[in-house]
Each structure stands twice: as C-alpha cells, then as structure tokens.
Amino acid sequence: MTQTQSGYQGSKIWLLPNILTYGRIVAVPVVAGLLLWGGDRARWICLAIYILAAITDFFDGWLARRWHLHSSLGRMLDPIADKVLVAVILLVLCSDNILNGGHIWAAIIIMAREVLVSGLREYLGELQVSVPVTKIAKWKTTVQLLAIGFLIAGPAGDKVVPGVTWTGIIGLWIAAALTLYTGYDYFRAGLRHVVDR
C-alpha cells in the first residue's frame, strides 16, 4: 500500500490518471480494427474513440498534477500510449490508402522523430538530464492530433464537408515540419551532453 501527497492509499497501479492511460492503450487495437473494417459508420465510431483518447491524454496529466497522483508507472506508460496510438493510426491510414504516394513521408518523419527522441530521452534520463517540452513541441502535438482526426474521418467526412481528407493531409505535413524543427531542437540540446562524455 502506498500513500500519495493527496492522501490516496492503495496501489498506484489503479490511480485514476493511470486508468485513463490504460484506456488509451486499449483504444489502439479498437481504433485500428475499425479503420481496417472500413465504411463510414466505422470511421465515425473510430473518430469518437480517438477524440476520447485525446481527451484522456490531457486529463491524465492534469489530474496527476492537480491531485498529486504521480507514479513511475504513469510516467512510463503515458508517452508510450501516445506514441503507439499515433504510430498505429498512421500505419493503418497508409495501408488504407488515405496516406499514399509522397504523403507517406509525413508519417515516416513523425514516427522516426518519435523513436529518435524517445531514445535520446531514455539515454539522457540515465545521465539525470531532463529535456523539457517546448511550446513549439506542444503546438506540434496539437496540430498532429487535429490532422489525424481529420484523416480518420477521411472519406466519410468528405461526404459531409468536402476537403476533410485534404485538410488532414495538409495538417499532417505542417506537423511533420514542426516535428523536424522540434526534433532538431531536442538533439541540439541533448547532443551537448552526449559529446561532452
């Protein structure tokens, strides 16, 4: 049994922020399955689940800070849940031909950056060096989340408002450009500690 600053007693595994993160992880195969199933109805259901997952991404961190419900498990799983959700959706969108041709490179840039920055953060963590999240990185995440939402709606959304898919593709390229910038920023800050050793 453990006790946090908020007075909560019990296993940290079942802290509310962690439960929200688990929900995001469970959403990954559901979202992928719905997109692969195809059809307008499946896309709208998928979009609703994705929006809920994005909302939990905000609230798990907010609740952890506000109620002092921090845990090592939550700090580990939260970024993993985010990256897996984005990576799986982008892969399925490529296989679904929503992202095709040169537009696949936007997805490649985003996924490659996530892997590289995660590796850098892990290495710097061992050196007790933290790399803070910048405002531009937060903007990148926001644009990326919105773009993926438009792409999930895809053809179903185009029937309601023409251009939904293209809005998602343009947004994804903007996110990819911000990804390159923030990725360079992280590596420039992190490599100083790598080269000095």
C-alpha positions as CSV (number, residue, x, y, z in Angstrom):
1,M,0.0,0.0,0.0
2,T,1.2,3.5,-0.8
3,Q,0.1,7.0,0.0
4,T,0.5,10.0,-2.3
5,Q,0.6,13.7,-1.3
6,S,-3.2,13.8,-1.9
7,G,-3.8,11.2,0.8
8,Y,-4.7,8.4,-1.5
9,Q,-3.9,5.0,-0.1
10,G,-3.7,1.9,-2.3
11,S,-1.8,0.5,-5.2
12,K,-0.5,3.2,-7.6
13,I,-1.5,0.8,-10.5
14,W,-5.1,1.9,-10.0
15,L,-4.6,5.7,-9.8
16,L,-7.2,7.5,-11.9
17,P,-4.6,9.0,-14.3
18,N,-3.1,5.5,-14.9
19,I,-6.6,4.1,-15.6
20,L,-7.1,6.8,-18.2
21,T,-3.8,5.8,-19.8
22,Y,-4.8,2.1,-19.8
23,G,-7.9,3.2,-21.7
24,R,-5.8,4.9,-24.3
25,I,-3.7,1.8,-24.8
26,V,-6.9,-0.4,-25.1
27,A,-8.2,2.1,-27.7
28,V,-5.3,1.3,-30.0
29,P,-6.4,-2.1,-31.4
30,V,-10.1,-0.9,-31.4
31,V,-9.3,2.2,-33.5
32,A,-7.1,0.1,-35.8
33,G,-9.7,-2.5,-36.2
34,L,-12.4,0.0,-37.0
35,L,-10.3,1.7,-39.6
36,L,-9.4,-1.7,-41.2
37,W,-13.0,-2.7,-41.1
38,G,-13.9,0.3,-43.3
39,G,-17.1,2.0,-44.0
40,D,-18.4,5.4,-43.0
41,R,-20.0,4.2,-39.7
42,A,-16.8,2.5,-38.6
43,R,-14.9,5.8,-39.3
44,W,-17.3,7.9,-37.2
45,I,-17.1,5.5,-34.3
46,C,-13.3,5.4,-34.7
47,L,-13.2,9.2,-34.6
48,A,-15.3,9.3,-31.5
49,I,-13.0,6.9,-29.7
50,Y,-9.9,8.8,-30.9
51,I,-11.3,12.1,-29.6
52,L,-12.0,10.4,-26.2
53,A,-8.4,9.1,-26.2
54,A,-7.1,12.5,-27.0
55,I,-9.1,14.0,-24.1
56,T,-7.8,11.4,-21.7
57,D,-4.3,12.3,-22.8
58,F,-4.9,15.8,-21.4
59,F,-6.8,14.8,-18.3
60,D,-4.4,12.1,-17.1
61,G,-1.5,14.6,-16.8
62,W,-3.8,17.3,-15.4
63,L,-5.3,15.1,-12.7
64,A,-1.8,13.7,-11.8
65,R,-0.6,17.3,-11.3
66,R,-3.7,18.6,-9.6
67,W,-4.3,15.7,-7.2
68,H,-0.6,14.8,-6.8
69,L,-1.3,11.3,-8.2
70,H,2.1,10.8,-9.7
71,S,3.6,7.3,-10.2
72,S,6.6,5.9,-12.1
73,L,4.2,3.6,-14.0
74,G,2.2,6.6,-15.2
75,R,5.3,8.5,-16.3
76,M,6.5,5.4,-18.2
77,L,3.1,4.4,-19.8
78,D,1.8,7.9,-20.7
79,P,4.3,8.7,-23.5
80,I,4.2,5.1,-24.7
81,A,0.4,5.2,-25.1
82,D,0.6,8.4,-27.0
83,K,3.2,7.3,-29.4
84,V,1.7,3.8,-30.0
85,L,-1.7,5.4,-30.7
86,V,-0.3,7.8,-33.3
87,A,2.0,5.3,-34.9
88,V,-0.7,2.6,-35.3
89,I,-3.2,5.1,-36.8
90,L,-0.6,6.4,-39.2
91,L,0.3,2.9,-40.3
92,V,-3.3,1.9,-40.8
93,L,-4.0,5.2,-42.7
94,C,-1.1,4.3,-45.1
95,S,-2.5,0.8,-45.6
96,D,-5.9,2.2,-46.1
97,N,-4.5,4.4,-48.9
98,I,-5.7,7.6,-47.2
99,L,-2.0,8.5,-47.0
100,N,-0.3,7.5,-50.2
101,G,2.5,8.4,-52.5
102,G,4.7,11.2,-51.2
103,H,2.3,11.9,-48.3
104,I,3.6,8.7,-46.6
105,W,6.8,10.7,-45.9
106,A,4.9,12.9,-43.5
107,A,4.0,9.8,-41.5
108,I,7.6,8.5,-41.7
109,I,9.0,11.8,-40.4
110,I,6.6,11.9,-37.5
111,M,7.2,8.2,-36.5
112,A,11.0,8.4,-37.0
113,R,11.2,11.5,-34.8
114,E,9.2,9.9,-32.0
115,V,11.6,6.9,-31.9
116,L,14.7,9.0,-32.0
117,V,13.6,11.5,-29.4
118,S,12.4,8.6,-27.1
119,G,15.9,7.0,-27.4
120,L,17.6,10.3,-26.6
121,R,15.3,11.0,-23.6
122,E,16.0,7.5,-22.3
123,Y,19.8,8.0,-22.6
124,L,19.7,11.4,-21.0
125,G,17.4,10.1,-18.3
126,E,20.3,7.7,-17.3
127,L,22.5,10.8,-17.0
128,Q,19.9,12.6,-14.9
129,V,19.4,15.2,-17.6
130,S,15.9,16.3,-18.4
131,V,14.8,17.7,-21.8
132,P,11.8,20.0,-21.2
133,V,8.9,20.1,-23.7
134,T,8.9,23.3,-25.6
135,K,5.9,25.4,-26.7
136,I,6.5,24.6,-30.3
137,A,6.5,20.9,-29.4
138,K,3.1,21.3,-27.8
139,W,1.9,23.1,-30.9
140,K,3.2,20.2,-33.0
141,T,1.3,17.7,-30.9
142,T,-1.9,19.8,-31.2
143,V,-1.6,20.1,-35.0
144,Q,-0.8,16.4,-35.2
145,L,-3.8,15.3,-33.2
146,L,-6.2,17.5,-35.2
147,A,-4.7,16.3,-38.5
148,I,-5.1,12.7,-37.6
149,G,-8.7,13.3,-36.5
150,F,-9.4,14.7,-40.0
151,L,-7.7,11.8,-41.6
152,I,-9.7,9.3,-39.6
153,A,-12.9,10.9,-40.8
154,G,-11.4,10.8,-44.3
155,P,-13.9,9.8,-47.0
156,A,-16.8,9.8,-44.5
157,G,-16.0,13.4,-43.6
158,D,-15.6,14.4,-47.3
159,K,-19.3,13.4,-47.8
160,V,-20.3,15.9,-45.1
161,V,-17.8,18.7,-45.8
162,P,-15.6,18.4,-49.0
163,G,-11.9,18.6,-48.3
164,V,-11.8,16.9,-44.9
165,T,-9.1,14.4,-46.1
166,W,-7.0,17.2,-47.7
167,T,-7.3,19.3,-44.6
168,G,-5.9,16.3,-42.6
169,I,-3.0,15.8,-45.1
170,I,-2.0,19.5,-45.1
171,G,-2.2,19.4,-41.3
172,L,0.0,16.3,-41.1
173,W,2.6,18.0,-43.3
174,I,2.6,21.0,-41.0
175,A,3.0,18.7,-38.0
176,A,5.9,16.9,-39.9
177,A,7.6,20.3,-40.5
178,L,7.2,21.2,-36.8
179,T,8.4,17.6,-36.0
180,L,11.7,18.2,-37.9
181,Y,12.2,21.5,-36.1
182,T,11.5,20.3,-32.6
183,G,13.5,17.1,-33.3
184,Y,16.5,19.2,-34.3
185,D,15.9,21.3,-31.2
186,Y,15.9,18.3,-28.9
187,F,19.0,16.7,-30.5
188,R,20.9,20.0,-30.4
189,A,20.2,20.3,-26.6
190,G,20.8,16.6,-26.0
191,L,23.9,16.0,-28.0
192,R,25.8,18.5,-25.9
193,H,25.6,16.0,-23.0
194,V,26.5,13.1,-25.3
195,V,29.5,14.8,-26.9
196,D,30.8,16.0,-23.5
197,R,31.1,12.5,-22.1
